[in-house]
Amino acid sequence: MEPDNNPLLNNPNTPPVPSASDTGSPALAPPVPPAVATVPAVKNRAAGNHIPAKPNPGLRETLETVILALILAFTFRTFCVEAFVIPTGSMAPTLSGAHFRAVCPMCGYNFNVNANVDQQWLPVRDPETGQITSTMVQLNNGELTDPNAIPAPGYSMCPNCHFEIPADDLRGKPIIKRIYSTNNSSETLHFPYTYNGDRILVMKYLYWFSPPKRWDVVVFREPMFGKQNFIKRLVGLPGNTVEIVNGDVFINGKIAHKPVDVEKAMLQVVYNNDFYPIDAGKQRINGNRWSNPWVGEPQISAAGKWFTGGPVIHFSTGRPDAVGHLNFIQRNSYLYNDLGYNANPYWNGHHLVGNLYLRTVWISRSPDSAVRMTVGPATNRFRVTLAHDGALKLFQFDTAKSAYQPISPKNMSIFHAPTALQPGKAYRLAFSNTQHEARFWINGRLMLQYAAPWTLTDALKVADIRRSTGEQETPRIQIDVTGGCTLRHLLLMRDIYYTQMKIRFPGNSSIDPDGTLPGTGTMGHPITLKKGQYFMLGDNSNDSEDSRAWYRVEPVLRNMHLPMGVVPQRYILGRAFMVYWPAGFRPMRAINWAIIPNIGRMRFIR
């Protein structure tokens, strides 16, 4: 039970929130500490009798040290930091729940695939005969107890080159095949090795001393039944009116910007040219042929030519003032809000994403070198230019004039003038355009930052145009260069697109059998948060049980007149700040648990 002076428990008429160990919930459950062994009596062999063991100062001091360490650990766990396990993929790819591992056989890109812990192959006893057979079992809030009990989806889509990887080609070898028979049919299911979710540390009482901040990743008691711990990203604060339009979050009528570190932590890959597929130009199983979405102009001419047939891109020319254009062409599912982590990447909508991040290493061979990067759809498009003398300029596209308008450095929140460029030197360039905010980096230093005014009214006008025409804006991604150059490590990423999720009533509910009721906080259905109320969203926006989708309020909270989709302040357990034990590795296949930590994936949570 929490102490009486806990400000999070601000309603004396409401019983305190139990810990995860009280409820027995598998979701985000803290690990159980080991017991301390006792020391048996020692036999006196010379006398042939059993006598009480004499005190051993060294042993006693060791036991005292161990006991003291356990007491301190329990105290630290109770009042400061607690460990939890991520059970599901609602925060993927920021945090992984139980998952399979995949490596694309075409491009070599590594990624995780969600493992549904609510569907497992388990032994079941027949109540009539008492015979035990194994079959697929539907669980409620399942927990991973057998790493070979969860079937993989039939195919997993590589988020980089969109190759469809069959279930029997995942990394968890050996892959067990089982026949699942129903009354009408049977199918073969594949069971790769399942890795547990990320283990995280949570600062429990941080919010005693400072209020929660937007974009914090928090652990809280879900308000529908009050039986599980959830982990989501906090988006709405008390006093905020929250509405999601065109994939963006609007707070009190203005678009919500992200801090730089949060923005980078939430980015998801669109295409990484370092992972160039080996089957480029060849026909795949689904009939498609992959070709590089980066297309250079001119292809071949007297002015110059582009080479885009590999992980390193070149523009060759004999003229130092020749200009080459490199465009990212929208093909297949590129630039959409698909996520390779999900079994069905198209779940809950198929939307073009205009919030993008472009990065490359540029090596120029011309003394008159220059580079220009353009990112975004027409209603949210920025262009940055960098000349050989160090001149740095930012432009914004004006749809009314169909022209780019310069942005004065006086209107930017950050601006640093770079020095003159040196031919042959490698420059790491990055340009992001997210939530109508442009940022540009040179060699890791943020050189400029500008947030354009963009209101809910502006966003709704764009939404009306999309609805009337049935078309979405295709973003422009373009790199223009002057003189011959090389582009290495070309990477395009996107921000999270928050979908217009419906309220998810249970399958046996008669309230909304067609699933048509709009989600809380979605377009046209904003929610205004009162004192002590918060709004939560998952980073896996396509498939997250969060504030948009909740369909009831726990009865104990009804005296607070709490609306659906809201988390009360006293249900917030703390802020997640570190992944201390990512899913690791098995030393050998004979050992069925991944006991070797993946040190490279230990990280702070942004």
N, C-alpha and C positions, 0 to 999 in steps of 0.2 A: 504494500500500500504506500502511496506517495505521502510525503510529509505534509502537514497541514498548511505550511506556508508556501506551497507550490502555487505560483500565480496562474499556471495553466489550468488548475482545478478551480475555476472561478465560480462554480455554481455549487453551493453547499447542499442543495437538495438532490444532487445527482451523485450516484455512487461512483467511486474512482474507477479509472480505466484499468482493467487487469493487465498483467504482463503477458507476453506471448506464451510463457511457460504455464500460466494459469489456464489458458484456453486450450492448450494442446494443439494449436494451429500449426500446420506445416509451413505456412507462409511466413517468410522472414523469421523463422524460429531461432532463438539463440542457442548455441551449443551447450551441452550438459557437461559440467566440470567433472574430472575424475575423482574417485574417492581416495582417501589416504589409508594405506595399509598399516596394520598393527604389527608389533614385534612379538613373536612367540617366546615362551620360556626356553632357556638353554639347558641341555642335558649335561650333568656332571658325570663324564664317563669313568673317571677314576673311582668314584664311590658307587657307581652303578645306580644312582638315584636321580630323580628329577627334582631340581631345586630352583627357586625363583632366580631369574637372571640378575646378575649384579649390574648396577647402573654403569653404562658406558658413556663417558663424557662426550666422546666424538659423535656417537650415534644420537645422543640426546640433543646435542647442538644442531645436528643435521635435521632432526625431526622438528625442533623449534623453528629453525629457519624455513623449512618447508611449510609448516603450519602458518607462520607469520606471512609468508609469501602468498599463500592461499587466501588468508584473511584480507590482505591488501588487494589481491586480485578481485575478490568478491566485492570489496568496498568500492574499488575503482569501477567495476562493472555495474554496480547498483547505482552509483551516484554520478559517474562521469561518462564512460564509454561502454557501449554494448555492441556485440557482434551479431550480425544477421546474415542469412543466406537468401539470395535472390531466387525465388522459385520459378517465375515466368518471364516471358520476353517483352513485357509491356514497356520497358525502358530501353529496349535494344535500338541501335547497337551500342548505346552508351554503357549499359549494363546488361549482361547476358544472364538469363535464367538457365534452367536445364536445357542442354543443347547438344547437337551433333556438330562435328567439324567437317568442313568441306574444303577441298582445294580444286579449283577448276582445272580439268585436264587440258584445256585449250590455252588459257592465258596464265595459269599458275596463281591466280588470286586466292588468298585465304579468307574464309569467312565462316561464321557460325550459322547454323540452321536451328530453328526452334524445335524443341522436343516437348510434345504435349503431355504433361504429367497427369492429366485427367483421363488418359486412355492408355492402359497398360495391360500386358499379358501376365495374368496372375492365376495361381491355383484357386479353384472354386469347388466347394463341397456340395454335392447334390443332396438336398434336404430329405429326399425319399430314400435313396439307396446308400447315402453316406460316402459314395465314391468321389474321389478328388480328381478333377480334370483341370487342365489349364486352358484358358481362353481369354479373349479380350474383355476387359472389365471397364465400365464407365465409372470414374471416381468423382467425388466432389472435393475440391481442394486437395488434389493428389500430392504425394510426396515421393521423391525418387529414392527407392530402397534397393532396386535391382537395376544396374546400368545396362542390362540387356533385355529390358521389359517394355521399352517404348518403341513403337514402329515409326520408321521414317516416312516422310511424304514420298509419293511416287517419284517426283522430280523436284530438284531444288535449282533455282535460277541464279546463276553467277551474277552478282550485281555489277560486275565490271564489263564483261563481254556478252552477257545474256545467254550463255550456253546453258542448256538444260541438262543437269547432272542427274542420272538415274540413282535411285536409292541404293543399289548394290555397288555404287562407285564412290560412296562416302568413305571417310578415313577410318571409321571405327571398326577395323577388321579384327577378327573374322566377323562377317555379317551373317547373323543367324536368320534362316528362312523358316517361317512357320505358316501352315495352312489355316486360315480362319474361315470356318464354314458357318453359314446362316441357313435359314429355312429354304431360301431360294437359290443361293449361289455360294461360291467359295472363292477366295482370293489368296494369293501368296503375299505375305507381309515380310518386310525386311527390317531387321533389328540390329542396327549398328551400335557400337558402344556409345552410351549416353554420358556426357560430362555434366557435373553438377553446376549450379549457378555460381556467380561471383559471390564471394564472402566479403562483406563490407563492415566498416566501423561507423557507428553513429554516435555523435555527441548528443547526449540525452537532454541536458539542461542548458544548452547554449542559449535557447530563446528565453530563459529567465532573465538574461542580462542584456540581450539585444533582440529587437523584434525580427521576425522572419523577413527575408528579402525576396523580391521577385526573381525567379529562375533558380532559387535554391532547390536542391534535391532533398526531399524530406521523407521521413518514415512516419506514418500515422495510422491510427485505428480507423478502418473503413466505417463510414457512418450508416450503411444500410442495415447491417446486423450487429456490428460491433464485436465480431469474433476473430477478425484477421488483421494483420498488419499489412499495409500497402506501402509501396514506394513510388513516388511520382515527382514531377517538377512543379513547384509552386508558381502559379501564374497570376492569380488574382488575390489582392490584399483587401483588408477592410476599407470600405469607402469606395472601392473600384466598381465600375460598371464594365463587365467583360462581354465582348462579342467577337466571334471568329468570322472573318470574311476573307475570301480568296486565299485561304491558308495562313493568314496572318492574325495575330492577336491584337485587338484594339482595347485600350483602357481609357475609359472616360472620353471616348470619341477620337483618340489619337493612337497611332500605331505604336506598339511596344517594341523598343529597341533592346538589343542584348549587349552586355559588356563583351569586350574582345575575347576574353578567355572562355566565356560561356559560348559565344558564337562558334569558336573553333572546336570546342568539345562536342557540339551538337551537329557538326557537318557530316554528311554522308556521301559516299563516293558516287559520282556519275560515270566517269571514265578516267582511268589512270593509264597513260600511254607506256609507262614502264612495264606493264603487264600486257604486252602485245601478243594477240593470239597466234598460235602456230598454224591455225587452219584458215588464215585470212584468204578470202576469195574462193574458198571451197564450200560446197554445199553441206549443210548440217542435217541432222536427223529430222528436224522439223521443216526442212525444205528451204530455210533461209541461208543466205550467204553473208558472212561477216566481212565488212570492209571498214577501214578506219573512218570514224566520223569526222576527223580533222582533214579537211580538203583544202589544198593550196591553190591560189590563183596568182599569176598564170601557171597552168600545169606545165607547159613547155613553150617558151617563146624566146625571142631575141633578148628581151629584158631580163629573163631569168627563169628558173624552174624550181619547183619544190620536190623534195623527197619525203614522203610520209609513209613509206613501207616498212617501218620498224620502230623500235622504242626511241630512237633519236631522229629528230626532224631537222632537215637542212633546207636553207634557201640559198641557191647558188646564182651568182650573177657576176659579170665582168664590169658592171657599172656601179660606182659607189653610191649613186643617187637613185638607183632602181628601187622600186617599192613592190613588196610582195604582200599578199593578203592570205591569211590562214583562217578558215571559218569552221566552226563546229556545226555539222549538219544534223538536224533532227532525224534520227532513224529509229525504227522499232520502238523500244521503250525508253530510250535515252531522254533525259530531262523530265521524266515522270516521277511521281512519288512512290515508286516501287521500292520494295525492301527485300533483299535476298534472304533475310532472316526468316521471313514469314513463309509458311507452307503455300499460301496463295498470295503472291505478291500484289495481285490486283484487288485484294479485299478492300471494300469500303471506298471505292472510287479510283479513278485513273486521271490524275491531274498534272498538267505541265507546271513545273516549278520555276519561278523567275528569280528566286533568291539564290544567288550563286557565288562561288568562290573559285578563282582561277589562279593557278600558280605554275611557274616555269623557271628554269635556269637559262638565261639568255646570254649567248656569247657572240658578239659582233666582230666582224672582220673589216669594217669600214670606218675611216676617220669621221665620216659624216653620218654615223649611225644614229638611228632613232627607233623608238618602239611605241606602239599605241595599242591599248587594250580596251575593248568595248564589251560590256556585259549588261544584260537585262532586256526585258520586253519594252515595247514602245512607251508604255505608261510609267516605266521605272527603269530607265536606261542611263548609264553613266559611261563616260569615256575618259581615260587618263592618257596623257602623252608625256614621254620622257625623251628629250633631245640629247645630242652628244655633248652639249655645253652644260648639261645639268638642269636645263629649264624644265620644270614640272608644272603641268596644267591639268585642271579637271573641268569637264564639260558635262552638262545634263541635256538630254534630248527633250525638246519642246514639241509636243504633238500638234499644237495649234499652228506652229510655224514650220513644222517638219525640218527642224534644224537644231544643231547643238549650240547651247548657250554656255559661255564660260562662267565658272563659279569663282568669285574673288576669294583669295586666301583669307581676307578679313572676315568672311562669313563661315570659315571652317573652324571647327573646334580644335583641330591639330593641323599644323602645316610646318614642314621643315624643308628648306631648299637644299637639294643634294649638290655635290661637287660635280665637276666635269667627268664624263665617262672615259674609260680607257679601252681602246680596241683590243680584243683578245682576252679581256678579263671577264670572268663569269659573274653575272649578277643574278641573285635570287629575287625574282619579282613576284608579287602576289597582289591580286586586286579582288576585292569582295564588294558585292552589292546586295545587301540583305536588309529587308524592312526599310527600303528607301534610304539607306545609309551606305555611303561609299567609303572604303578604306583602301589604302595603297601602302605596301611595304617594299623596302629595298634592303636585301640582306638581313631580313628579320626585324628591321626597325620600321615602326609605323610612321610614315612620312606625311600622310594627310588623312583627315577624317571629316566628313560632311554629312549631316542628316538633313534631308529635304523635308519640307512640311508635307504631311500626308495624313488626311483625316478619314474618319469613318464615312463621311459624305462622299469623298473622292473614291473610296473603295467600293461603295455601293453603286456608284455610277458605272464603274468598270464591270461589276457583277451583273448589272442590268443589261449592258451591251453583250456580255457573254451569253446571258440567258436568251436574249432576243435573236442573236445570230447563231447560237449553238456552237460557237467556235471559241477556242482558247488562244491566248496570245503566245506565240512562239518566241522565246527569248533569242536575242542575238548574242553570240559569243564569237569574238573576232580578235585576232592579233595581226597588226600591220607592222611591217619592219622596213627599214631603209638600209640598203646595202646587204651584202651576204652575211648570213648568220647561222647559228645552230641553236636549236631549242631542245633542251634535255628536261627530263622529269616533268613532263607536261601533265598537269593534274587538274581535273574539273570536279568540284564537289557542289552539293546543294544543301540548303537549310531544310529544316523540318517543315512539311506542309500539313497544317492542322485541318483535318477533314471535318465535314459536316455530319458527324456521327449521329445516328438515331438512338433514342433511349432503348436499352436492351432489356426488355421484360423477359422473364423466364419462358421457356417453350410451352409450358402448360398454362400460361396466363391468358385470360380472356379479355384483358384490358385493351391490348393493342396487338391482336394476333397477326396483323400484316406488317408490324414493325414500321409504322409510318410516323409516329410521334417524333418531332424534331428534338435533338439533343439540347441540353441546357447550355446556354452560352453560345449557341450557334447563330448563324445569320438570321436576323429577324426575331431572335429569341434571347436577347441579352439578359444577364443576371446582375443585379446590384447587391453587393456584399455589405452586410452590416458589421458592427463591431464584433470582433472575435470570430469572423467567418473568412474562409479561404477557398480558392478554386484551384484544382489540381489537373494537370494533363500529363500523359505519358509521352516519352520521346518516340515510341513506336506508335505514332498517331493513327495508323491504319488499323491497329488491333490492340487497343488499350482500354481496359476497364477503368475509366476515370470519371471526372465530374460531368462530362458530357452525357454519359451513358447510364448513370445510376438511376434506379427506378423506385426507390423507397427510402424512408428515413427511419432509423431505429426508434422504436417506441419511447425509449428513455429520453430521447432528444426532442420529442414533440412538444414538451412544455416550453422549449426555447423557440417554437415556431420556425424551425429550421427548414428551408426549402430543399428540394432535391438538388444534388450536385454540389453541396457545400460541406466542408469539413470544419467543425468547430475547433476553436483554439485549443481547448483542453484535450482534444484527441490527437494533437501533434506530439509525437514521441521524441523527435530530435532531427538533426540534420545529418545526412550521410556525407562523410567527408573523405573516405579512403577505401579503395579496394585492396585489402591486405592479403587476400589469398584468391587470386583468379583460378579458374579451373586449370589444373596442372596436367601432368603427364604420368603415364604408367611406365614403370621401369622395365616391365616385360608383360607380354600378353597374359601370362599365367596369373598375374596379380590383377584383381578385378577392380581396383580403385586407384584413381590418379593421385598418388601420394607425393609426387615431385612437384613443388610449386613452380608456377610460371612467373619467375621473378620479373621478366621483361614487361609483364602486363600489370604489375603492381603500380598503382597510380592514385593521385588525388582526384576526387570527383568534382567536376565543375558544373 
